[in-house]
């Protein structure tokens, strides 16, 4: 890859700070902005500013709905949700509760962020037919503001209170929210329940190998970063970046490069070690060492 000057900034979750950082980069002559959207309003403003200066915007990981980006590069969010829904079903079949009208709750991500809706729509598409035909009972469902794990834990505590601890499975949007629910289950001295996750974090894998989480979804972010860097260089050269198709953006279609996610369970978690994504030495430690065969 040719030498390209670049600047990486981190707004630490502040949409206002991100807009300021973007304005500074554009003022300094940036021709491509790789944007991780924090919310639609600020991201649309950033894209308008970039367009006014003749710069391209790569929407990284999160699509800016209603925006004017050049290309969207991410994982298949709807597919992530389908894998999560299927993971919950597999867990209920494995523990024998599938045919006993189990109560299945949903702990969604941040409602303000488009990916959270993609994930939710994915697992809802798998679970809703089972709610409708009476195979499963629909338990509480709530969104965790800003994907906040602490708030997610409080929400799950409230779900347990509301149901008298009668939650048989949980579609949790990511590993952080899953862990918050696991902490709540442990504090009430309840047994593990089938539970999804996402991101293939060290903590998520520890929960999987110790039997507290059924699965996670691996999105190899190295592939995402490499595809985005290659797209940025192509745009700088005036070329069209590689794409796998398009995604809907209002009444238009946005060029996209979509990467397939992968289910990780107790059966294949070592793949994360052999592929160099996680280090065994950071997962198989302390109380979790005995689970790593």
C-alpha positions in Angstrom: 0.0 0.0 0.0 1.4 3.4 -0.9 2.5 5.9 1.7 -0.5 7.9 2.8 -0.5 10.6 5.5 -3.3 10.1 8.0 -4.6 11.3 11.3 -6.6 9.2 13.8 -8.8 11.0 16.3 -11.0 9.6 19.0 -14.0 11.6 20.3 -14.5 9.2 23.3 -18.2 8.9 22.5 -18.9 12.7 22.2 -20.7 13.5 18.9 -19.9 17.2 19.4 -16.2 16.5 19.8 -16.3 14.3 16.8 -17.8 17.1 14.7 -15.0 19.5 15.9 -12.3 16.9 15.1 -13.8 16.3 11.6 -13.9 20.1 10.9 -10.3 20.4 11.9 -9.3 17.5 9.7 -11.2 18.9 6.7 -9.6 22.4 7.3 -6.2 20.7 7.2 -7.0 19.3 3.8 -8.3 15.8 4.5 -9.7 14.2 1.3 -11.2 11.1 2.9 -12.9 10.8 6.2 -13.4 7.3 7.7 -16.4 8.0 10.0 -17.6 5.8 12.9 -21.0 7.4 13.4 -22.0 8.3 16.9 -25.5 9.6 16.0 -27.3 10.4 12.8 -27.5 14.2 13.3 -23.8 14.9 13.9 -22.8 12.3 11.2 -25.0 13.9 8.6 -23.5 17.3 9.5 -20.0 15.8 9.1 -20.8 14.4 5.7 -22.2 17.7 4.5 -19.1 19.5 5.6 -17.0 16.9 3.8 -19.0 17.2 0.6 -18.7 21.0 0.7 -14.9 20.5 0.6 -14.9 17.8 -2.0 -13.9 15.1 0.4 -15.2 11.5 0.5 -16.7 9.8 3.6 -16.4 6.1 4.3 -19.1 5.0 6.7 -17.1 2.6 9.0 -19.0 -0.1 10.8 -22.2 2.0 11.3 -24.3 3.3 8.4 -25.5 6.9 8.6 -29.1 6.6 7.7 -30.1 9.6 5.5 -26.5 10.5 5.1 -24.4 11.2 2.0 -21.4 9.0 2.4 -19.4 7.5 -0.5 -19.4 3.9 0.7 -20.5 1.9 3.7 -18.0 -0.8 5.0 -19.2 -3.1 7.7 -20.4 -6.5 8.7 -23.8 -8.0 7.8 -25.7 -6.6 10.8 -28.9 -8.4 10.0 -27.0 -11.7 9.7 -25.4 -11.0 13.1 -28.9 -10.9 14.6 -30.0 -14.1 12.9 -26.9 -15.9 14.2 -27.8 -14.6 17.7 -31.4 -15.7 17.4 -30.3 -19.2 16.2 -27.8 -19.3 19.1 -30.6 -18.8 21.6 -32.7 -21.5 20.0 -29.7 -23.9 20.0 -29.2 -23.3 23.7 -32.8 -24.0 24.5 -32.7 -27.2 22.5 -29.5 -28.2 24.2 -30.9 -27.7 27.8 -34.2 -29.4 27.0 -36.5 -26.3 27.4 -37.2 -25.7 23.7 -40.5 -27.6 23.8 -41.6 -26.3 27.3 -42.8 -22.8 26.2 -39.7 -21.0 27.5 -39.8 -17.3 28.3 -37.3 -15.5 26.0 -36.3 -11.9 26.8 -34.5 -9.4 24.6 -31.8 -6.9 25.8 -31.2 -4.7 22.8 -28.3 -2.3 22.1 -28.6 1.5 21.9 -31.8 2.6 20.1 -30.0 5.7 18.8 -27.6 3.6 16.7 -28.5 1.9 13.4 -26.5 -1.3 14.0 -28.5 -2.0 17.1 -31.7 -2.0 14.9 -30.0 -4.4 12.4 -29.1 -6.8 15.1 -32.5 -6.6 16.7 -34.3 -7.1 13.5 -32.2 -10.1 12.8 -32.9 -12.0 16.0 -36.5 -10.8 16.1 -36.9 -12.3 12.6 -35.9 -15.7 14.0 -37.7 -15.5 17.4 -41.0 -13.7 16.4 -42.4 -16.7 14.5 -41.8 -18.9 17.6 -43.6 -16.3 19.8 -46.4 -16.2 17.4 -47.0 -19.9 17.2 -46.7 -20.4 21.0 -43.4 -22.3 21.0 -41.8 -19.5 23.0 -43.4 -17.0 25.4 -42.1 -13.4 24.7 -40.5 -12.0 27.8 -39.5 -8.4 28.6 -37.7 -6.5 25.9 -35.8 -3.2 26.3 -33.1 -1.1 24.7 -29.9 -0.3 26.7 -29.2 3.4 26.2 -25.9 4.0 24.5 -25.0 0.3 24.8 -24.3 1.1 28.5 -23.5 -2.2 30.3 -24.3 -0.8 33.7 -27.7 0.4 32.5 -28.2 -3.0 30.8 -27.5 -4.8 34.0 -30.1 -2.6 35.8 -32.6 -3.3 33.0 -32.1 -7.0 33.3 -32.5 -6.9 37.1 -35.8 -5.2 36.5 -36.7 -7.9 33.9 -36.0 -10.6 36.6 -38.2 -8.7 39.1 -41.0 -8.3 36.6 -41.1 -12.0 35.8 -40.3 -13.4 39.2 -36.9 -14.6 37.9 -38.8 -16.7 35.2 -36.6 -15.8 32.2 -35.4 -19.0 30.4 -33.3 -17.4 27.7 -31.9 -14.0 26.7 -31.1 -12.5 23.3 -28.4 -10.1 24.4 -27.1 -7.7 21.7 -23.4 -8.0 22.6 -21.0 -9.6 25.1 -21.0 -6.6 27.4 -24.7 -6.6 27.9 -24.6 -10.4 28.2 -22.1 -10.2 31.0 -24.2 -7.6 32.8 -27.1 -10.1 32.7 -24.8 -12.9 33.8 -23.7 -10.8 36.8 -27.4 -10.3 37.7 -28.1 -14.0 37.4 -25.2 -14.9 39.6 -26.2 -12.3 42.2 -29.6 -13.9 42.5 -28.0 -17.4 42.6 -29.8 -18.4 39.4 -28.5 -20.9 37.0 -27.1 -20.1 33.5 -29.7 -19.6 30.7 -29.2 -19.7 26.9 -27.8 -16.3 26.0 -26.4 -14.7 22.9 -23.6 -12.2 22.6 -21.5 -10.4 20.0 -17.9 -9.1 19.4 -16.0 -12.2 20.5 -14.4 -10.4 23.5 -12.1 -12.0 26.0 -14.9 -11.8 28.6 -17.5 -13.1 26.2 -15.3 -16.2 25.5 -14.7 -16.7 29.2 -18.4 -16.7 29.8 -18.9 -19.2 26.9 -16.3 -21.7 28.1 -17.6 -21.5 31.7 -21.1 -22.2 30.5 -22.8 -18.9 31.2 -23.1 -17.6 27.6 -24.2 -19.8 24.7 -22.4 -18.0 21.8 -21.0 -14.8 20.5 -20.6 -13.4 17.0 -17.1 -12.9 15.7 -16.7 -9.8 13.5 -13.0 -9.8 12.5 -12.3 -6.1 12.8 -9.0 -6.6 11.1 -10.8 -7.3 7.9 -13.0 -4.2 8.4 -9.9 -2.0 8.9 -8.1 -3.4 5.9 -11.1 -3.0 3.6 -11.5 0.6 4.8 -7.9 1.5 4.3 -7.9 0.0 0.8 -11.1 2.0 0.0 -9.5 5.2 1.3 -6.5 4.7 -1.0 -8.7 3.9 -4.0 -10.7 7.1 -3.4 -7.5 9.2 -3.1 -6.4 7.8 -6.5 -9.8 8.6 -8.0 -10.7 5.0 -8.3 -13.9 3.1 -7.3 -13.4 1.2 -4.0 -14.2 -2.6 -4.0 -17.9 -3.3 -3.1 -20.0 -6.4 -2.6 -23.3 -4.6 -3.5 -25.4 -1.8 -2.2 -27.5 -1.1 0.9 -30.7 1.0 1.2 -30.2 4.7 2.2 -33.6 6.4 2.2 -34.9 6.3 -1.4 -31.4 5.7 -2.8 -28.8 2.9 -2.7 -25.4 3.3 -1.1 -22.4 1.3 -2.4 -21.3 -1.1 0.3 -18.6 -3.6 1.2 -20.2 -6.1 3.6 -18.2 -8.8 5.5 -19.7 -12.0 6.8 -19.8 -12.6 10.6 -19.2 -16.0 12.3 -20.8 -17.8 15.2 -18.4 -18.7 18.1 -19.4 -21.4 20.6 -17.7 -23.7 23.1 -17.1 -26.0 20.1 -15.0 -23.6 18.0 -13.7 -20.8 20.3 -10.1 -21.9 19.8 -10.4 -20.5 16.3 -10.0 -17.0 17.8 -6.6 -18.1 19.2 -5.3 -19.9 16.0 -6.4 -16.9 13.9 -4.6 -14.5 16.2 -7.7 -12.5 17.1 -7.5 -13.2 20.9 -4.6 -14.5 23.0 -5.2 -17.7 24.9 -3.0 -16.3 27.7 -5.6 -13.5 28.3 -8.7 -15.8 28.1 -7.5 -18.9 29.9 -6.5 -17.3 33.1 -7.6 -17.5 36.8 -10.8 -19.3 37.3 -11.2 -19.8 33.6 -8.0 -21.7 33.0 -9.6 -25.1 33.9 -12.1 -24.7 31.1 -9.5 -24.5 28.4 -8.6 -28.0 27.3 
